[in-house]
Amino acid sequence: QVQLEESGGGWVQAGGSLRLSCAPSGSIFSFRFVTVGWFRQTPGKQRELVATISGDSATTYADSVKDRFSISKDGAKTTVFLQMNSLKPEDTAVYYCATKREFDADFTLWGRGTQVTVAS
């Protein structure tokens, strides 16, 4: 049974950087044929799509993180990263990675999240 595991969250001062990682566990899995998304959620607010990377490595970003965040894959397509630079207090959230197959309408496989806290 495949699972996704996020890592790399923590506490950082405003203006600092963090790199989040998303990797599968429990089975052999490749991100080559799925879209991977990073989401974030703060209590009381709607879950927000932060960035995506498709099977062919096309990327999208929320306007709020453009030019600050970068999503990428490793060469083996077994890990997806979210490099976060110039962090702001409003970036504070639990960050989740998820995957979507081409024939699925929704992201269906989710990790349990990693906390990112940005101090003012």
N, C-alpha and C positions, 0 to 999 in steps of 0.2 A: 504494500500500500504506500503510494508516494505521498510525501508531505513536503511543504515548503518551510524553510526556516530562515528568518531574518536575523541579522546581527549588525553590530556597529553603532547602535544608538548610544546615547549618553547625554551628558550635560556639557554645554559649550557656551562661551560668552558670545554676545552679539558680534557679528563680523567674522566669527570663526568658521571652521569647516568640519564636516563629518563625512565619512563614506559608509553607506549602508550596503550590505550584501544580502542576496537572496539565493539560496541553493536548495536543490531537492535532496530529500533523504528517503530511505526506505525502499528505493528501487532505482534502477538505472533510468535516467530521464534526461532528455535534451530539450533546450529551449529553442532549437532550430526551427521547429514547426508550430510554435505557438507564439501568441503575443503575451508579453509580460508587462504588467502594470504595477506602478507604485501608487498607493493610496495613502491618505492620512486622515485621521479623525480626532477631533477634540470633543470632549463631552458637551452636549448641547448644540453641536453644529453638524451640518450635513457632511457625510463622507466625501472627500474631494479626491478626484483623480489628479495626480501630480505629474506623471510622465508615463509613457509607454514605449516599448521597443518591440517591433514585429519580428516574425520569423526571418525576414530578409533584412533586418536591422534598421528599418525606417523608424524614426523617433518622433514623438509628439511631447509637448510640454504645456502645462497650465501657464497662463499669462503671468501669474504671480511668481513663477520660479524661472521663467525664461532668462537666460544669460547668467543664471546663478547655479542651477542644477544641471547635471549631465547624467543620462542613463546609458549604460553600455553593457556588453557581454564579454566574458572571457573568450579565449580562442576556441576552447572546446565546447562552448555554448552550455556549460553546466553551472554557471554562476552569472547573475545579473547584479550590477552595481548601480547605486545612486550616489554620485558625488555631489555633495551639497556645500556650496561656498557662500560667503557673505551672508551667513545665517542671520535671520531676524527673529525677534520674539514671537511674531505671528506664525513662524514655522514650527513652533512647539506643537507636538501632536504625537499620537501613536502612528507609526508608519507600517504599512502592510504591503507585501507583494502578493500578486495573484496572477494566474494564467488563464488565457482564453484560447480555446481551439477555434479554428476557422469556422467550423460548423455550429458553434455555440453562440447564442445571443449574448450571454453574460460571462463574466469571469467566474469560474466555478471552483478552482483550486486556490485556497488561501493559506497564508501563513498566520501565525498567532500574533505577530506584530512586535515592534521594538520601539521603545520610548525615546523621543528626541525632545530635549528641553533646552531652550535658548534663553539665557538670562539677559535682562535689559541692561 
